[in-house]
Amino acid sequence: RLLNLGAELLYHDPLVTTWDIDGVSVPRVDDYLAGAESADLTVLLQNHASYDLKSLATRARRVFDTRGSMDGPTVERM
């Protein structure tokens, strides 16, 4: 649990190998599609060229797209 909020936070970024918040290390998933499948919510903060957004929209339970790059019934765009 991160910051005692009751949520489990994981991340994926092909360019960031470690990330911490207030000294707490956030676990990194190696496979972003598998991570999205198991997450209650996936938040797209950066649209890396290596991301397959169509597959992400299909496999994620729910997506919050802050980049306005995705479409689909499980996608909410900012």
C-alpha positions as CSV (number, residue, x, y, z in Angstrom):
1,R,0.0,0.0,0.0
2,L,1.2,3.4,-0.9
3,L,0.7,6.3,1.4
4,N,-1.9,4.4,3.5
5,L,-4.7,5.2,1.1
6,G,-5.7,1.6,0.6
7,A,-4.7,1.5,-3.1
8,E,-2.0,-0.6,-4.7
9,L,-0.1,1.5,-7.2
10,L,2.0,0.0,-9.9
11,Y,3.5,1.7,-13.0
12,H,5.1,1.0,-16.4
13,D,7.3,3.3,-18.4
14,P,9.8,2.1,-20.9
15,L,12.1,5.0,-20.0
16,V,11.8,4.9,-16.1
17,T,13.2,1.9,-14.3
18,T,12.6,3.2,-10.7
19,W,10.1,5.6,-9.2
20,D,9.4,6.5,-5.6
21,I,6.9,8.8,-3.9
22,D,8.0,10.4,-0.6
23,G,10.7,7.7,-0.3
24,V,8.3,4.8,-1.0
25,S,9.3,2.7,-4.0
26,V,6.5,2.1,-6.5
27,P,6.6,-1.4,-8.0
28,R,7.2,-1.5,-11.8
29,V,5.4,-4.0,-14.1
30,D,7.4,-5.3,-17.0
31,D,4.4,-6.1,-19.2
32,Y,2.1,-3.0,-19.4
33,L,-0.7,-5.0,-21.1
34,A,-0.7,-7.7,-18.5
35,G,-0.5,-5.1,-15.8
36,A,-3.5,-3.3,-17.3
37,E,-5.5,-6.5,-17.4
38,S,-5.1,-7.1,-13.7
39,A,-5.6,-3.4,-12.6
40,D,-9.0,-1.9,-11.7
41,L,-7.9,1.3,-13.4
42,T,-5.1,2.2,-15.8
43,V,-4.1,5.8,-16.2
44,L,-2.3,6.8,-19.4
45,L,-0.1,9.8,-18.5
46,Q,2.4,9.5,-21.5
47,N,1.7,8.0,-24.9
48,H,5.0,6.4,-25.7
49,A,5.5,5.2,-29.3
50,S,6.1,1.7,-28.0
51,Y,2.6,1.4,-26.5
52,D,-0.1,-0.4,-28.5
53,L,-3.0,1.8,-27.5
54,K,-5.6,-0.3,-29.3
55,S,-4.6,-3.4,-27.4
56,L,-4.4,-1.4,-24.2
57,A,-8.0,-0.2,-24.6
58,T,-9.1,-3.7,-25.3
59,R,-7.3,-5.4,-22.5
60,A,-7.6,-2.9,-19.7
61,R,-10.7,-3.1,-17.4
62,R,-10.9,0.7,-17.3
63,V,-8.7,3.5,-18.7
64,F,-8.3,7.1,-17.8
65,D,-6.6,8.7,-20.8
66,T,-5.0,12.0,-19.9
67,R,-3.6,12.4,-23.4
68,G,-6.8,12.1,-25.4
69,S,-5.2,9.3,-27.5
70,M,-7.5,6.4,-27.0
71,D,-11.1,5.4,-27.8
72,G,-13.2,2.5,-26.6
73,P,-16.1,1.6,-24.3
74,T,-13.7,1.3,-21.3
75,V,-11.9,4.5,-22.0
76,E,-12.6,7.9,-20.3
77,R,-10.7,10.8,-21.9
78,M,-9.6,13.9,-20.2
